[in-house]
């Protein structure tokens, strides 16, 4: 006879209900206790029976991972190939949680409320990827099953179940890094400030420390636009008009650095793979996408178990290249 939930509970010295919570509602179990249960399960070769759990719940046993079509936007970072790594980190965070549960996940891409409602009829809960507009958030007004929204939500969102990053705080971290480097006259490179709220939030946080910072806007991702920007920035560097550079994301910063010569302090945003291999000292802001979506998955499992968690904010952190 194979290992059972009760045999795992006996080996770990916990109740059977605690074993169930570790797999189906990990947010309600302390990390040390969860580790003990999972170690016992691994030693005994125990795997949760997702089919049986589904029958007990009278549900589908499926969680939907939903993202929105955003091809019509003049700029959306998620449509750029250079950001595919970000999606991978997010999925890894979700997988770390669901792999320890009896839930399975299916992927969907939607555009309308009708499409979202159709998905809600085929699953038990929804984890929504990169909800970043009020219009997208409003699509969930008719959804009756549990759902969690992530990650670029506005700070005043009324949705009780969301996990978001604090872009304004990330901007302040960029400013603090440059200030610690002795920068007095920074340049901040951004773009699409009117249409991309996170960009505006990052700049606002940066200007809390540098209210008079020089700001240049460009069409991020467009080669022609970056060429003209690079000429302008090189002039600012050569004339010592600026003594430090910050950018709204790594792709904008590295597109610039490939075209200019400078050893000024510089900081990007997103902690992309590009940041990790740059051959000179540099810093970036890590929004911790893996942790953010791990928290989102835990929150959704909590909702499915009947808990009513509040909004969660995962704070970004400053990271430096290994060369520093």
C-alpha positions in Angstrom: 0.0 0.0 0.0 1.3 3.4 -0.9 1.9 6.3 1.4 -1.2 8.2 2.6 -2.0 11.6 4.0 -2.3 10.0 7.4 1.1 8.2 7.2 2.7 11.6 6.2 1.0 13.2 9.2 2.3 10.5 11.5 5.9 10.8 10.2 5.9 14.6 10.4 4.2 14.7 13.8 1.2 16.8 12.6 -2.5 16.3 12.0 -3.9 15.0 8.7 -5.6 18.4 8.3 -2.2 20.1 8.5 -0.9 17.9 5.7 -4.0 18.9 3.6 -3.4 22.6 4.3 0.3 22.3 3.2 -0.9 21.0 -0.2 -4.1 23.0 -0.7 -3.7 26.2 1.3 0.1 26.7 1.9 -0.3 30.3 2.9 -1.9 29.2 6.2 1.1 27.0 7.2 4.4 28.3 8.5 7.4 27.7 6.2 9.1 25.5 8.8 6.1 23.3 9.3 5.5 23.0 5.6 9.1 22.0 5.1 8.7 19.2 7.7 5.6 17.9 6.0 7.1 18.0 2.5 10.2 16.2 3.7 8.1 13.5 5.3 6.1 13.2 2.1 9.2 12.9 0.0 10.7 10.2 2.2 7.5 8.2 2.0 7.0 8.8 -1.7 3.6 10.5 -1.1 1.8 12.4 -3.9 -1.6 14.1 -3.4 -4.4 12.5 -5.4 -5.7 15.4 -7.4 -8.6 13.4 -8.8 -9.8 12.4 -5.3 -9.4 16.0 -4.1 -11.5 17.2 -7.0 -14.3 14.8 -6.2 -14.3 16.0 -2.5 -14.5 19.6 -3.6 -17.1 18.9 -6.3 -15.1 21.1 -8.6 -12.9 20.9 -11.7 -9.5 20.7 -9.9 -8.3 23.3 -12.4 -6.9 26.8 -11.9 -6.9 29.2 -15.0 -3.8 31.3 -15.6 -5.2 34.2 -17.7 -3.4 36.9 -19.6 -4.9 39.7 -21.7 -4.3 40.5 -25.4 -2.6 43.9 -25.6 -1.4 44.0 -29.2 -3.2 47.2 -29.9 -1.2 49.2 -27.5 1.5 51.6 -28.8 3.8 50.0 -26.3 3.5 47.0 -24.1 6.5 45.4 -22.6 5.0 41.9 -22.6 4.8 41.9 -26.4 8.6 42.3 -26.6 10.7 39.1 -27.1 13.3 40.5 -24.7 10.8 40.1 -21.8 10.0 36.4 -22.3 12.2 35.6 -19.4 9.9 37.6 -17.1 6.9 35.3 -17.9 9.1 32.3 -17.2 10.0 33.6 -13.7 6.3 34.3 -13.0 5.3 30.8 -14.0 8.1 29.2 -12.0 6.7 31.1 -8.9 3.2 29.7 -9.5 4.6 26.2 -10.2 6.4 26.1 -6.9 3.1 26.5 -5.1 0.8 24.3 -7.3 3.3 21.5 -7.4 2.7 21.0 -3.7 -1.1 21.0 -4.1 -3.8 18.9 -5.8 -4.6 21.7 -8.3 -3.7 21.7 -12.0 -3.3 24.8 -14.1 -4.4 25.7 -17.7 -3.4 28.7 -19.7 -5.7 31.2 -21.5 -5.5 34.5 -23.4 -8.6 36.7 -23.4 -9.7 40.1 -24.5 -13.4 40.4 -23.6 -15.6 39.8 -20.6 -17.5 37.1 -22.4 -14.3 35.1 -22.9 -13.4 35.5 -19.3 -16.9 34.4 -18.2 -16.6 31.3 -20.4 -13.3 30.3 -18.7 -14.8 30.8 -15.3 -17.3 28.1 -16.1 -14.5 25.6 -16.7 -12.3 26.2 -13.7 -12.4 26.7 -9.9 -10.3 29.9 -9.7 -8.4 32.4 -11.9 -5.0 33.9 -11.5 -4.7 36.9 -13.8 -1.3 37.9 -15.2 -0.3 41.5 -15.4 -3.6 43.3 -14.9 -2.5 46.9 -15.4 -5.6 48.9 -16.4 -8.9 49.7 -14.7 -10.6 48.3 -17.9 -9.0 44.9 -17.4 -9.8 45.0 -13.7 -13.5 45.8 -14.5 -13.8 42.6 -16.6 -13.8 40.6 -13.3 -16.9 42.4 -12.0 -19.2 39.5 -13.2 -16.9 36.7 -12.2 -18.3 34.7 -9.3 -15.4 32.2 -8.7 -12.3 33.2 -6.7 -9.7 35.1 -8.5 -6.4 37.0 -7.9 -5.1 39.9 -10.0 -1.5 40.7 -10.4 0.8 42.7 -10.8 0.7 46.3 -12.0 -2.4 47.3 -10.3 -3.0 50.8 -9.1 -2.5 51.5 -5.4 -6.1 52.5 -4.9 -7.6 49.4 -6.4 -10.7 48.2 -4.6 -10.1 44.5 -5.4 -9.5 42.8 -2.1 -7.5 39.9 -3.6 -4.6 41.2 -5.6 -0.8 41.0 -5.4 1.1 43.9 -6.8 4.5 45.6 -7.1 5.1 49.1 -5.8 6.5 50.9 -8.9 6.8 54.2 -7.1 9.0 52.6 -4.4 11.1 51.1 -7.1 11.7 54.5 -8.5 12.9 55.7 -5.1 15.3 52.8 -4.9 16.8 53.9 -8.2 17.3 57.4 -6.9 18.8 56.1 -3.6 21.4 54.1 -5.5 22.5 57.1 -7.6 22.5 59.3 -4.5 24.8 56.7 -2.7 27.1 56.9 -5.8 27.4 60.7 -5.2 25.2 61.7 -8.2 23.9 65.2 -8.1 22.7 65.7 -11.7 21.0 62.6 -12.9 19.3 61.8 -16.2 16.1 59.8 -16.2 15.1 58.0 -19.4 11.5 56.9 -19.8 8.7 56.8 -22.3 4.9 56.5 -22.8 4.3 58.3 -19.5 0.7 59.1 -20.4 -0.3 55.6 -21.4 1.8 53.4 -19.1 1.0 54.1 -15.4 3.9 52.1 -14.0 6.3 54.3 -16.0 4.8 57.4 -14.5 4.9 55.9 -11.0 8.6 55.0 -11.3 9.4 58.5 -12.4 7.4 60.0 -9.5 9.3 57.9 -7.0 12.6 58.9 -8.5 11.7 62.6 -8.4 11.1 62.4 -4.6 14.9 62.4 -4.3 15.7 64.3 -7.5 12.9 66.8 -8.1 15.0 68.7 -10.7 16.3 65.6 -12.6 16.6 65.9 -16.3 14.0 63.6 -17.9 14.2 62.4 -21.5 11.3 60.5 -23.1 11.7 58.0 -26.0 9.7 55.3 -27.7 11.2 52.4 -25.9 11.9 49.4 -28.1 12.1 51.6 -31.3 15.6 51.5 -32.8 15.3 54.9 -34.7 14.1 56.7 -31.6 17.0 55.3 -29.5 19.5 56.4 -32.1 18.5 60.0 -31.7 18.3 59.7 -28.0 21.8 58.3 -27.8 23.3 61.3 -29.6 21.6 63.6 -27.1 22.8 61.6 -24.1 26.3 61.5 -25.4 26.4 65.3 -25.6 25.1 65.5 -22.0 27.8 63.1 -20.9 30.6 64.8 -22.8 29.6 68.3 -21.4 29.3 66.9 -17.9 25.7 68.2 -17.8 24.8 64.9 -16.1 26.7 62.7 -13.7 24.4 59.6 -13.5 21.8 57.7 -15.5 18.6 55.9 -14.6 16.1 54.3 -16.9 12.5 53.1 -16.6 13.6 49.5 -17.6 16.7 47.6 -18.6 15.8 47.4 -22.2 15.8 51.2 -22.5 19.1 51.4 -20.5 21.0 48.7 -22.4 19.7 50.0 -25.8 21.3 53.3 -24.8 24.5 51.9 -23.4 25.2 50.0 -26.7 25.3 53.3 -28.4 27.3 55.6 -26.1 30.5 55.7 -24.1 30.3 56.5 -20.4 31.5 55.3 -17.0 28.8 57.2 -15.1 26.8 55.4 -12.4 23.7 53.8 -14.0 20.7 51.9 -12.8 17.9 50.1 -14.7 14.7 48.4 -13.8 13.6 44.7 -13.9 16.9 42.9 -13.2 16.7 41.2 -16.6 19.2 38.7 -17.9 20.9 41.6 -19.7 21.7 43.1 -16.4 23.4 40.0 -15.2 25.9 39.8 -18.0 26.7 43.5 -18.5 30.6 43.8 -18.4 30.7 46.9 -16.1 29.4 47.9 -12.7 25.6 48.5 -12.9 22.5 48.2 -10.8 18.9 47.4 -11.5 15.6 47.0 -9.7 14.2 43.5 -9.2 10.4 43.5 -8.8 10.8 39.8 -7.7 8.3 38.5 -10.2 8.8 34.9 -9.1 8.0 35.8 -5.5 5.1 38.0 -6.6 3.4 35.2 -8.5 4.2 32.7 -5.8 2.3 34.9 -3.4 -0.5 35.3 -5.9 -0.9 31.5 -6.2 -0.9 31.1 -2.5 -3.5 33.8 -2.2 -5.7 32.1 -4.7 -5.5 28.7 -2.9 -6.4 30.6 0.2 -9.5 32.0 -1.5 -10.5 28.5 -2.7 -10.2 27.3 0.9 -12.6 30.0 2.0 -10.1 32.6 3.4 -10.5 36.3 2.6 -7.0 37.7 2.3 -6.2 41.4 1.8 -4.2 42.9 -1.0 -0.5 42.1 -0.9 2.4 44.3 -2.1 5.7 42.7 -2.9 8.3 45.4 -2.6 11.0 45.6 -5.4 14.6 45.5 -4.3 17.9 46.9 -5.6 20.4 44.5 -7.0 23.9 45.1 -8.2 26.0 43.3 -10.8 28.6 40.9 -9.6 31.3 43.3 -10.9 30.6 45.8 -8.1 
